[in-house]
Amino acid sequence: GEPIGYIFAFANCALFVLYILLGHRIAASGGRGGVDRLAMAMVVASIVITPIGLKSASGALLDPKILLAGAGVGICSSVIPYICDQFAMARLSKATFALMLSLLPATACLV
């Protein structure tokens, strides 16, 4: 074991704990509040990250097929999973959601 590997593993663990705790706090607000806050967080994240990739992706911004593919990837890889997480967090306890989250890699291998 490389020490940097342990550092990254523990950082990943800490960030997952933070994700579960903050996600439950947002989901506990009831109604559509969690999904609305998730949408706002994604807008803020896109505003922050867009200037970083704008220069290298400037050619792709002119191709509608690439833009459509990028939107599809964004919806399928970020929007749908995180909305499902918000709905699950609103209905499950923190411990149950953490268990389900930890089983995701194993189920992904089977699928």
N, CA, C and O atoms as a Tinker XYZ file with bonds, in Angstrom:
   444  protein
     1  N      0.711000   -1.174000    0.000000    73     2
     2  CA     0.000000    0.000000    0.000000    64     1     3
     3  C      0.778000    1.285000    0.000000    63     2     4     5
     4  O      1.606000    1.558000    0.869000    81     3
     5  N      0.479000    2.051000   -1.000000    73     3     6
     6  CA     1.016000    3.399000   -1.087000    64     5     7
     7  C      0.264000    4.315000   -0.123000    63     6     8     9
     8  O     -0.961000    4.232000   -0.027000    81     7
     9  N      0.970000    5.174000    0.580000    73     7    10
    10  CA     0.300000    6.094000    1.505000    64     9    11
    11  C     -0.717000    7.004000    0.812000    63    10    12    13
    12  O     -1.758000    7.320000    1.389000    81    11
    13  N     -0.425000    7.424000   -0.413000    73    11    14
    14  CA    -1.364000    8.304000   -1.111000    64    13    15
    15  C     -2.675000    7.574000   -1.399000    63    14    16    17
    16  O     -3.737000    8.194000   -1.427000    81    15
    17  N     -2.604000    6.266000   -1.611000    73    15    18
    18  CA    -3.812000    5.473000   -1.825000    64    17    19
    19  C     -4.696000    5.467000   -0.595000    63    18    20    21
    20  O     -5.918000    5.580000   -0.695000    81    19
    21  N     -4.070000    5.334000    0.573000    73    19    22
    22  CA    -4.837000    5.381000    1.822000    64    21    23
    23  C     -5.474000    6.753000    2.029000    63    22    24    25
    24  O     -6.611000    6.860000    2.488000    81    23
    25  N     -4.734000    7.785000    1.689000    73    23    26
    26  CA    -5.264000    9.144000    1.837000    64    25    27
    27  C     -6.495000    9.329000    0.957000    63    26    28    29
    28  O     -7.511000    9.862000    1.403000    81    27
    29  N     -6.399000    8.886000   -0.295000    73    27    30
    30  CA    -7.549000    9.002000   -1.202000    64    29    31
    31  C     -8.720000    8.144000   -0.744000    63    30    32    33
    32  O     -9.872000    8.561000   -0.864000    81    31
    33  N     -8.447000    6.956000   -0.224000    73    31    34
    34  CA    -9.525000    6.077000    0.246000    64    33    35
    35  C    -10.258000    6.701000    1.430000    63    34    36    37
    36  O    -11.488000    6.678000    1.476000    81    35
    37  N     -9.520000    7.253000    2.382000    73    35    38
    38  CA   -10.164000    7.881000    3.533000    64    37    39
    39  C    -10.885000    9.173000    3.137000    63    38    40    41
    40  O    -11.934000    9.495000    3.696000    81    39
    41  N    -10.328000    9.909000    2.178000    73    39    42
    42  CA   -11.011000   11.112000    1.689000    64    41    43
    43  C    -12.323000   10.730000    1.006000    63    42    44    45
    44  O    -13.336000   11.408000    1.179000    81    43
    45  N    -12.306000    9.648000    0.234000    73    43    46
    46  CA   -13.526000    9.164000   -0.411000    64    45    47
    47  C    -14.565000    8.774000    0.629000    63    46    48    49
    48  O    -15.747000    9.083000    0.478000    81    47
    49  N    -14.132000    8.105000    1.668000    73    47    50
    50  CA   -15.036000    7.704000    2.747000    64    49    51
    51  C    -15.651000    8.937000    3.415000    63    50    52    53
    52  O    -16.859000    8.985000    3.649000    81    51
    53  N    -14.827000    9.915000    3.716000    73    51    54
    54  CA   -15.322000   11.130000    4.372000    64    53    55
    55  C    -16.307000   11.883000    3.480000    63    54    56    57
    56  O    -17.306000   12.412000    3.967000    81    55
    57  N    -16.033000   11.932000    2.190000    73    55    58
    58  CA   -16.939000   12.634000    1.281000    64    57    59
    59  C    -18.264000   11.893000    1.112000    63    58    60    61
    60  O    -19.306000   12.529000    0.955000    81    59
    61  N    -18.242000   10.556000    1.142000    73    59    62
    62  CA   -19.500000    9.805000    1.083000    64    61    63
    63  C    -20.328000   10.036000    2.345000    63    62    64    65
    64  O    -21.550000   10.162000    2.271000    81    63
    65  N    -19.669000   10.090000    3.498000    73    63    66
    66  CA   -20.387000   10.384000    4.745000    64    65    67
    67  C    -21.029000   11.766000    4.657000    63    66    68    69
    68  O    -22.191000   11.943000    5.025000    81    67
    69  N    -20.278000   12.728000    4.174000    73    67    70
    70  CA   -20.799000   14.086000    4.015000    64    69    71
    71  C    -21.971000   14.113000    3.030000    63    70    72    73
    72  O    -22.959000   14.811000    3.259000    81    71
    73  N    -21.860000   13.356000    1.939000    73    71    74
    74  CA   -22.940000   13.283000    0.950000    64    73    75
    75  C    -24.210000   12.716000    1.572000    63    74    76    77
    76  O    -25.302000   13.231000    1.329000    81    75
    77  N    -24.079000   11.673000    2.364000    73    75    78
    78  CA   -25.249000   11.049000    2.991000    64    77    79
    79  C    -25.875000   11.988000    4.021000    63    78    80    81
    80  O    -27.094000   12.151000    4.048000    81    79
    81  N    -25.054000   12.601000    4.863000    73    79    82
    82  CA   -25.589000   13.487000    5.900000    64    81    83
    83  C    -26.256000   14.731000    5.309000    63    82    84    85
    84  O    -27.370000   15.085000    5.695000    81    83
    85  N    -25.574000   15.386000    4.377000    73    83    86
    86  CA   -26.155000   16.589000    3.781000    64    85    87
    87  C    -27.340000   16.251000    2.881000    63    86    88    89
    88  O    -28.319000   16.996000    2.834000    81    87
    89  N    -27.253000   15.132000    2.171000    73    87    90
    90  CA   -28.367000   14.719000    1.319000    64    89    91
    91  C    -29.620000   14.431000    2.114000    63    90    92    93
    92  O    -30.721000   14.782000    1.690000    81    91
    93  N    -29.464000   13.792000    3.269000    73    91    94
    94  CA   -30.631000   13.529000    4.115000    64    93    95
    95  C    -31.205000   14.823000    4.685000    63    94    96    97
    96  O    -32.420000   14.962000    4.822000    81    95
    97  N    -30.341000   15.753000    5.012000    73    95    98
    98  CA   -30.827000   17.034000    5.534000    64    97    99
    99  C    -31.645000   17.767000    4.462000    63    98   100   101
   100  O    -32.685000   18.355000    4.758000    81    99
   101  N    -31.166000   17.725000    3.227000    73    99   102
   102  CA   -31.896000   18.377000    2.136000    64   101   103
   103  C    -33.188000   17.631000    1.829000    63   102   104   105
   104  O    -34.232000   18.252000    1.625000    81   103
   105  N    -33.122000   16.301000    1.796000    73   103   106
   106  CA   -34.309000   15.499000    1.473000    64   105   107
   107  C    -35.365000   15.589000    2.566000    63   106   108   109
   108  O    -36.555000   15.436000    2.292000    81   107
   109  N    -34.942000   15.836000    3.803000    73   107   110
   110  CA   -35.884000   15.896000    4.923000    64   109   111
   111  C    -36.755000   17.147000    4.885000    63   110   112   113
   112  O    -37.732000   17.249000    5.627000    81   111
   113  N    -36.405000   18.092000    4.025000    73   111   114
   114  CA   -37.212000   19.309000    3.944000    64   113   115
   115  C    -38.606000   19.029000    3.399000    63   114   116   117
   116  O    -39.505000   19.863000    3.511000    81   115
   117  N    -38.779000   17.857000    2.811000    73   115   118
   118  CA   -40.101000   17.438000    2.346000    64   117   119
   119  C    -40.467000   18.024000    1.001000    63   118   120   121
   120  O    -39.868000   18.997000    0.544000    81   119
   121  N    -41.445000   17.427000    0.383000    73   119   122
   122  CA   -41.927000   17.908000   -0.906000    64   121   123
   123  C    -40.866000   17.831000   -1.976000    63   122   124   125
   124  O    -40.058000   16.902000   -2.014000    81   123
   125  N    -40.883000   18.825000   -2.845000    73   123   126
   126  CA   -39.916000   18.869000   -3.930000    64   125   127
   127  C    -38.694000   19.699000   -3.565000    63   126   128   129
   128  O    -37.863000   19.978000   -4.429000    81   127
   129  N    -38.570000   20.094000   -2.315000    73   127   130
   130  CA   -37.468000   20.954000   -1.906000    64   129   131
   131  C    -36.107000   20.366000   -2.198000    63   130   132   133
   132  O    -35.198000   21.081000   -2.620000    81   131
   133  N    -35.953000   19.063000   -1.978000    73   131   134
   134  CA   -34.671000   18.418000   -2.230000    64   133   135
   135  C    -34.305000   18.429000   -3.697000    63   134   136   137
   136  O    -33.151000   18.672000   -4.050000    81   135
   137  N    -35.272000   18.168000   -4.554000    73   135   138
   138  CA   -35.018000   18.153000   -5.993000    64   137   139
   139  C    -34.752000   19.569000   -6.498000    63   138   140   141
   140  O    -33.893000   19.768000   -7.357000    81   139
   141  N    -35.475000   20.544000   -5.976000    73   139   142
   142  CA   -35.242000   21.934000   -6.375000    64   141   143
   143  C    -33.848000   22.392000   -5.961000    63   142   144   145
   144  O    -33.165000   23.071000   -6.728000    81   143
   145  N    -33.427000   22.031000   -4.768000    73   143   146
   146  CA   -32.080000   22.401000   -4.307000    64   145   147
   147  C    -31.014000   21.675000   -5.112000    63   146   148   149
   148  O    -29.952000   22.234000   -5.386000    81   147
   149  N    -31.290000   20.435000   -5.492000    73   147   150
   150  CA   -30.363000   19.686000   -6.336000    64   149   151
   151  C    -30.213000   20.368000   -7.693000    63   150   152   153
   152  O    -29.103000   20.476000   -8.214000    81   151
   153  N    -31.310000   20.824000   -8.260000    73   151   154
   154  CA   -31.255000   21.531000   -9.546000    64   153   155
   155  C    -30.422000   22.799000   -9.426000    63   154   156   157
   156  O    -29.621000   23.102000  -10.311000    81   155
   157  N    -30.603000   23.541000   -8.342000    73   155   158
   158  CA   -29.823000   24.762000   -8.147000    64   157   159
   159  C    -28.336000   24.437000   -7.981000    63   158   160   161
   160  O    -27.482000   25.157000   -8.498000    81   159
   161  N    -28.028000   23.363000   -7.267000    73   159   162
   162  CA   -26.627000   22.966000   -7.093000    64   161   163
   163  C    -25.996000   22.590000   -8.429000    63   162   164   165
   164  O    -24.828000   22.898000   -8.668000    81   163
   165  N    -26.752000   21.930000   -9.297000    73   163   166
   166  CA   -26.215000   21.565000  -10.614000    64   165   167
   167  C    -25.997000   22.793000  -11.486000    63   166   168   169
   168  O    -25.039000   22.839000  -12.257000    81   167
   169  N    -26.870000   23.788000  -11.375000    73   167   170
   170  CA   -26.683000   25.032000  -12.126000    64   169   171
   171  C    -25.415000   25.738000  -11.646000    63   170   172   173
   172  O    -24.618000   26.204000  -12.460000    81   171
   173  N    -25.228000   25.817000  -10.335000    73   171   174
   174  CA   -24.028000   26.456000   -9.782000    64   173   175
   175  C    -22.776000   25.697000  -10.212000    63   174   176   177
   176  O    -21.780000   26.312000  -10.593000    81   175
   177  N    -22.818000   24.364000  -10.155000    73   175   178
   178  CA   -21.663000   23.565000  -10.560000    64   177   179
   179  C    -21.334000   23.772000  -12.036000    63   178   180   181
   180  O    -20.162000   23.841000  -12.406000    81   179
   181  N    -22.351000   23.872000  -12.869000    73   179   182
   182  CA   -22.084000   24.082000  -14.297000    64   181   183
   183  C    -21.508000   25.472000  -14.555000    63   182   184   185
   184  O    -20.675000   25.641000  -15.445000    81   183
   185  N    -21.942000   26.463000  -13.787000    73   183   186
   186  CA   -21.389000   27.811000  -13.938000    64   185   187
   187  C    -19.923000   27.835000  -13.511000    63   186   188   189
   188  O    -19.106000   28.525000  -14.122000    81   187
   189  N    -19.593000   27.087000  -12.471000    73   187   190
   190  CA   -18.214000   27.055000  -11.981000    64   189   191
   191  C    -17.300000   26.321000  -12.955000    63   190   192   193
   192  O    -16.176000   26.764000  -13.191000    81   191
   193  N    -17.758000   25.209000  -13.527000    73   191   194
   194  CA   -16.889000   24.359000  -14.339000    64   193   195
   195  C    -16.828000   24.787000  -15.804000    63   194   196   197
   196  O    -15.868000   24.447000  -16.496000    81   195
   197  N    -17.821000   25.517000  -16.291000    73   195   198
   198  CA   -17.863000   25.894000  -17.706000    64   197   199
   199  C    -16.642000   26.692000  -18.156000    63   198   200   201
   200  O    -16.089000   26.371000  -19.208000    81   199
   201  N    -16.191000   27.703000  -17.434000    73   199   202
   202  CA   -15.011000   28.439000  -17.908000    64   201   203
   203  C    -13.760000   27.570000  -18.026000    63   202   204   205
   204  O    -12.891000   27.852000  -18.851000    81   203
   205  N    -13.660000   26.536000  -17.226000    73   203   206
   206  CA   -12.477000   25.674000  -17.264000    64   205   207
   207  C    -12.427000   24.876000  -18.566000    63   206   208   209
   208  O    -11.359000   24.740000  -19.164000    81   207
   209  N    -13.567000   24.350000  -19.012000    73   207   210
   210  CA   -13.580000   23.520000  -20.209000    64   209   211
   211  C    -13.982000   24.235000  -21.478000    63   210   212   213
   212  O    -13.986000   23.632000  -22.551000    81   211
   213  N    -14.320000   25.503000  -21.380000    73   211   214
   214  CA   -14.833000   26.227000  -22.541000    64   213   215
   215  C    -13.814000   26.330000  -23.669000    63   214   216   217
   216  O    -14.168000   26.155000  -24.835000    81   215
   217  N    -12.566000   26.609000  -23.344000    73   215   218
   218  CA   -11.549000   26.787000  -24.376000    64   217   219
   219  C    -11.283000   25.481000  -25.121000    63   218   220   221
   220  O    -11.205000   25.469000  -26.349000    81   219
   221  N    -11.146000   24.392000  -24.381000    73   219   222
   222  CA   -10.827000   23.125000  -25.040000    64   221   223
   223  C    -12.027000   22.521000  -25.760000    63   222   224   225
   224  O    -11.847000   21.689000  -26.650000    81   223
   225  N    -13.236000   22.914000  -25.402000    73   223   226
   226  CA   -14.438000   22.352000  -26.023000    64   225   227
   227  C    -15.086000   23.316000  -27.006000    63   226   228   229
   228  O    -16.212000   23.079000  -27.444000    81   227
   229  N    -14.406000   24.390000  -27.359000    73   227   230
   230  CA   -15.037000   25.404000  -28.205000    64   229   231
   231  C    -15.448000   24.850000  -29.566000    63   230   232   233
   232  O    -16.478000   25.264000  -30.099000    81   231
   233  N    -14.685000   23.935000  -30.143000    73   231   234
   234  CA   -15.051000   23.342000  -31.425000    64   233   235
   235  C    -16.296000   22.489000  -31.333000    63   234   236   237
   236  O    -17.097000   22.457000  -32.268000    81   235
   237  N    -16.469000   21.803000  -30.228000    73   235   238
   238  CA   -17.627000   20.924000  -30.049000    64   237   239
   239  C    -18.909000   21.714000  -29.830000    63   238   240   241
   240  O    -20.001000   21.194000  -30.058000    81   239
   241  N    -18.791000   22.951000  -29.395000    73   239   242
   242  CA   -19.985000   23.755000  -29.134000    64   241   243
   243  C    -20.726000   24.137000  -30.410000    63   242   244   245
   244  O    -21.880000   24.564000  -30.358000    81   243
   245  N    -20.070000   23.984000  -31.548000    73   243   246
   246  CA   -20.698000   24.324000  -32.818000    64   245   247
   247  C    -21.380000   23.130000  -33.475000    63   246   248   249
   248  O    -22.094000   23.293000  -34.464000    81   247
   249  N    -21.170000   21.944000  -32.941000    73   247   250
   250  CA   -21.741000   20.726000  -33.517000    64   249   251
   251  C    -22.977000   20.303000  -32.721000    63   250   252   253
   252  O    -22.847000   19.894000  -31.567000    81   251
   253  N    -24.175000   20.393000  -33.311000    73   251   254
   254  CA   -25.390000   20.058000  -32.561000    64   253   255
   255  C    -25.444000   18.603000  -32.100000    63   254   256   257
   256  O    -26.015000   18.310000  -31.050000    81   255
   257  N    -24.855000   17.688000  -32.875000    73   255   258
   258  CA   -24.866000   16.278000  -32.470000    64   257   259
   259  C    -24.065000   16.075000  -31.189000    63   258   260   261
   260  O    -24.483000   15.338000  -30.295000    81   259
   261  N    -22.924000   16.727000  -31.107000    73   259   262
   262  CA   -22.090000   16.600000  -29.909000    64   261   263
   263  C    -22.770000   17.265000  -28.719000    63   262   264   265
   264  O    -22.722000   16.737000  -27.608000    81   263
   265  N    -23.397000   18.408000  -28.932000    73   263   266
   266  CA   -24.133000   19.066000  -27.847000    64   265   267
   267  C    -25.275000   18.196000  -27.344000    63   266   268   269
   268  O    -25.494000   18.094000  -26.137000    81   267
   269  N    -26.003000   17.568000  -28.260000    73   267   270
   270  CA   -27.101000   16.689000  -27.876000    64   269   271
   271  C    -26.583000   15.463000  -27.126000    63   270   272   273
   272  O    -27.178000   15.036000  -26.137000    81   271
   273  N    -25.471000   14.900000  -27.602000    73   271   274
   274  CA   -24.879000   13.752000  -26.910000    64   273   275
   275  C    -24.410000   14.151000  -25.514000    63   274   276   277
   276  O    -24.592000   13.398000  -24.558000    81   275
   277  N    -23.809000   15.330000  -25.395000    73   275   278
   278  CA   -23.370000   15.809000  -24.083000    64   277   279
   279  C    -24.526000   16.029000  -23.129000    63   278   280   281
   280  O    -24.428000   15.714000  -21.943000    81   279
   281  N    -25.622000   16.568000  -23.641000    73   279   282
   282  CA   -26.811000   16.753000  -22.801000    64   281   283
   283  C    -27.371000   15.408000  -22.364000    63   282   284   285
   284  O    -27.794000   15.251000  -21.218000    81   283
   285  N    -27.376000   14.440000  -23.268000    73   283   286
   286  CA   -27.858000   13.100000  -22.917000    64   285   287
   287  C    -27.004000   12.442000  -21.854000    63   286   288   289
   288  O    -27.525000   11.826000  -20.924000    81   287
   289  N    -25.692000   12.571000  -21.989000    73   287   290
   290  CA   -24.791000   12.006000  -20.981000    64   289   291
   291  C    -24.998000   12.700000  -19.643000    63   290   292   293
   292  O    -25.024000   12.042000  -18.603000    81   291
   293  N    -25.145000   14.004000  -19.658000    73   291   294
   294  CA   -25.366000   14.746000  -18.414000    64   293   295
   295  C    -26.649000   14.343000  -17.716000    63   294   296   297
   296  O    -26.683000   14.197000  -16.495000    81   295
   297  N    -27.702000   14.166000  -18.494000    73   295   298
   298  CA   -28.986000   13.774000  -17.900000    64   297   299
   299  C    -28.917000   12.358000  -17.346000    63   298   300   301
   300  O    -29.384000   12.092000  -16.238000    81   299
   301  N    -28.329000   11.445000  -18.128000    73   299   302
   302  CA   -28.297000   10.037000  -17.699000    64   301   303
   303  C    -27.277000    9.766000  -16.589000    63   302   304   305
   304  O    -27.472000    8.852000  -15.786000    81   303
   305  N    -26.200000   10.542000  -16.534000    73   303   306
   306  CA   -25.165000   10.247000  -15.541000    64   305   307
   307  C    -25.246000   11.109000  -14.289000    63   306   308   309
   308  O    -24.659000   10.754000  -13.266000    81   307
   309  N    -25.950000   12.220000  -14.341000    73   307   310
   310  CA   -26.020000   13.095000  -13.171000    64   309   311
   311  C    -27.444000   13.362000  -12.716000    63   310   312   313
   312  O    -27.775000   13.135000  -11.552000    81   311
   313  N    -28.278000   13.832000  -13.606000    73   311   314
   314  CA   -29.618000   14.271000  -13.208000    64   313   315
   315  C    -30.453000   13.107000  -12.682000    63   314   316   317
   316  O    -30.950000   13.161000  -11.558000    81   315
   317  N    -30.609000   12.065000  -13.477000    73   315   318
   318  CA   -31.467000   10.945000  -13.077000    64   317   319
   319  C    -30.954000   10.248000  -11.812000    63   318   320   321
   320  O    -31.740000   10.032000  -10.889000    81   319
   321  N    -29.660000    9.886000  -11.734000    73   319   322
   322  CA   -29.212000    9.212000  -10.503000    64   321   323
   323  C    -29.354000   10.059000   -9.243000    63   322   324   325
   324  O    -29.743000    9.543000   -8.196000    81   323
   325  N    -29.042000   11.357000   -9.329000    73   323   326
   326  CA   -29.118000   12.182000   -8.128000    64   325   327
   327  C    -30.559000   12.470000   -7.719000    63   326   328   329
   328  O    -30.843000   12.609000   -6.529000    81   327
   329  N    -31.469000   12.562000   -8.679000    73   327   330
   330  CA   -32.885000   12.706000   -8.316000    64   329   331
   331  C    -33.371000   11.434000   -7.631000    63   330   332   333
   332  O    -34.092000   11.498000   -6.636000    81   331
   333  N    -32.977000   10.278000   -8.166000    73   331   334
   334  CA   -33.348000    9.007000   -7.514000    64   333   335
   335  C    -32.771000    8.933000   -6.103000    63   334   336   337
   336  O    -33.434000    8.455000   -5.182000    81   335
   337  N    -31.535000    9.406000   -5.932000    73   335   338
   338  CA   -30.937000    9.440000   -4.591000    64   337   339
   339  C    -31.749000   10.324000   -3.653000    63   338   340   341
   340  O    -31.978000    9.953000   -2.502000    81   339
   341  N    -32.184000   11.482000   -4.125000    73   339   342
   342  CA   -32.976000   12.377000   -3.277000    64   341   343
   343  C    -34.287000   11.732000   -2.864000    63   342   344   345
   344  O    -34.694000   11.834000   -1.707000    81   343
   345  N    -34.952000   11.067000   -3.807000    73   343   346
   346  CA   -36.202000   10.380000   -3.465000    64   345   347
   347  C    -35.948000    9.250000   -2.477000    63   346   348   349
   348  O    -36.737000    9.044000   -1.555000    81   347
   349  N    -34.844000    8.511000   -2.662000    73   347   350
   350  CA   -34.522000    7.414000   -1.742000    64   349   351
   351  C    -34.166000    7.953000   -0.360000    63   350   352   353
   352  O    -34.578000    7.385000    0.651000    81   351
   353  N    -33.405000    9.042000   -0.310000    73   351   354
   354  CA   -33.026000    9.611000    0.986000    64   353   355
   355  C    -34.237000   10.112000    1.757000    63   354   356   357
   356  O    -34.248000   10.081000    2.987000    81   355
   357  N    -35.249000   10.571000    1.046000    73   355   358
   358  CA   -36.452000   11.059000    1.722000    64   357   359
   359  C    -37.241000    9.913000    2.350000    63   358   360   361
   360  O    -38.002000   10.130000    3.293000    81   359
   361  N    -37.065000    8.700000    1.837000    73   359   362
   362  CA   -37.869000    7.573000    2.309000    64   361   363
   363  C    -37.106000    6.590000    3.193000    63   362   364   365
   364  O    -37.719000    5.868000    3.979000    81   363
   365  N    -35.784000    6.549000    3.076000    73   363   366
   366  CA   -34.982000    5.572000    3.816000    64   365   367
   367  C    -34.233000    6.241000    4.960000    63   366   368   369
   368  O    -34.000000    7.450000    4.953000    81   367
   369  N    -33.864000    5.432000    5.936000    73   367   370
   370  CA   -33.015000    5.953000    7.016000    64   369   371
   371  C    -31.593000    6.134000    6.483000    63   370   372   373
   372  O    -31.246000    5.614000    5.423000    81   371
   373  N    -30.786000    6.872000    7.226000    73   371   374
   374  CA   -29.400000    7.092000    6.812000    64   373   375
   375  C    -28.644000    5.776000    6.708000    63   374   376   377
   376  O    -27.884000    5.571000    5.762000    81   375
   377  N    -28.848000    4.877000    7.678000    73   375   378
   378  CA   -28.133000    3.600000    7.678000    64   377   379
   379  C    -28.534000    2.737000    6.484000    63   378   380   381
   380  O    -27.680000    2.120000    5.846000    81   379
   381  N    -29.818000    2.693000    6.187000    73   379   382
   382  CA   -30.281000    1.890000    5.054000    64   381   383
   383  C    -29.775000    2.464000    3.738000    63   382   384   385
   384  O    -29.349000    1.718000    2.857000    81   383
   385  N    -29.820000    3.791000    3.601000    73   383   386
   386  CA   -29.326000    4.404000    2.373000    64   385   387
   387  C    -27.826000    4.166000    2.224000    63   386   388   389
   388  O    -27.353000    3.899000    1.119000    81   387
   389  N    -27.074000    4.259000    3.315000    73   387   390
   390  CA   -25.632000    4.012000    3.258000    64   389   391
   391  C    -25.344000    2.576000    2.831000    63   390   392   393
   392  O    -24.426000    2.335000    2.046000    81   391
   393  N    -26.118000    1.625000    3.339000    73   391   394
   394  CA   -25.945000    0.229000    2.938000    64   393   395
   395  C    -26.240000    0.061000    1.452000    63   394   396   397
   396  O    -25.480000   -0.592000    0.737000    81   395
   397  N    -27.332000    0.644000    0.987000    73   395   398
   398  CA   -27.677000    0.544000   -0.436000    64   397   399
   399  C    -26.590000    1.187000   -1.303000    63   398   400   401
   400  O    -26.251000    0.663000   -2.364000    81   399
   401  N    -26.047000    2.313000   -0.856000    73   399   402
   402  CA   -25.003000    2.996000   -1.601000    64   401   403
   403  C    -23.729000    2.157000   -1.657000    63   402   404   405
   404  O    -23.036000    2.137000   -2.675000    81   403
   405  N    -23.424000    1.468000   -0.562000    73   403   406
   406  CA   -22.214000    0.642000   -0.545000    64   405   407
   407  C    -22.356000   -0.612000   -1.400000    63   406   408   409
   408  O    -21.352000   -1.198000   -1.803000    81   407
   409  N    -23.587000   -1.030000   -1.680000    73   407   410
   410  CA   -23.815000   -2.205000   -2.524000    64   409   411
   411  C    -23.818000   -1.874000   -4.015000    63   410   412   413
   412  O    -23.841000   -2.786000   -4.842000    81   411
   413  N    -23.795000   -0.607000   -4.372000    73   411   414
   414  CA   -23.837000   -0.223000   -5.782000    64   413   415
   415  C    -22.702000   -0.817000   -6.619000    63   414   416   417
   416  O    -22.975000   -1.312000   -7.713000    81   415
   417  N    -21.446000   -0.796000   -6.166000    73   415   418
   418  CA   -20.394000   -1.387000   -7.003000    64   417   419
   419  C    -20.600000   -2.879000   -7.257000    63   418   420   421
   420  O    -20.325000   -3.367000   -8.354000    81   419
   421  N    -21.079000   -3.597000   -6.257000    73   419   422
   422  CA   -21.305000   -5.034000   -6.440000    64   421   423
   423  C    -22.436000   -5.289000   -7.430000    63   422   424   425
   424  O    -22.333000   -6.175000   -8.278000    81   423
   425  N    -23.505000   -4.520000   -7.326000    73   423   426
   426  CA   -24.613000   -4.714000   -8.268000    64   425   427
   427  C    -24.227000   -4.269000   -9.673000    63   426   428   429
   428  O    -24.710000   -4.835000  -10.654000    81   427
   429  N    -23.371000   -3.271000   -9.783000    73   427   430
   430  CA   -22.911000   -2.839000  -11.106000    64   429   431
   431  C    -22.089000   -3.930000  -11.780000    63   430   432   433
   432  O    -22.149000   -4.090000  -12.999000    81   431
   433  N    -21.324000   -4.680000  -10.997000    73   431   434
   434  CA   -20.549000   -5.792000  -11.567000    64   433   435
   435  C    -21.465000   -6.894000  -12.079000    63   434   436   437
   436  O    -21.166000   -7.532000  -13.089000    81   435
   437  N    -22.563000   -7.118000  -11.400000    73   435   438
   438  CA   -23.490000   -8.171000  -11.810000    64   437   439
   439  C    -24.299000   -7.776000  -13.040000    63   438   440   441
   440  O    -24.661000   -8.625000  -13.855000    81   439
   441  N    -24.577000   -6.497000  -13.164000    73   439   442
   442  CA   -25.386000   -6.034000  -14.296000    64   441   443
   443  C    -24.493000   -5.913000  -15.490000    63   442   444
   444  O    -24.953000   -5.537000  -16.569000    81   443
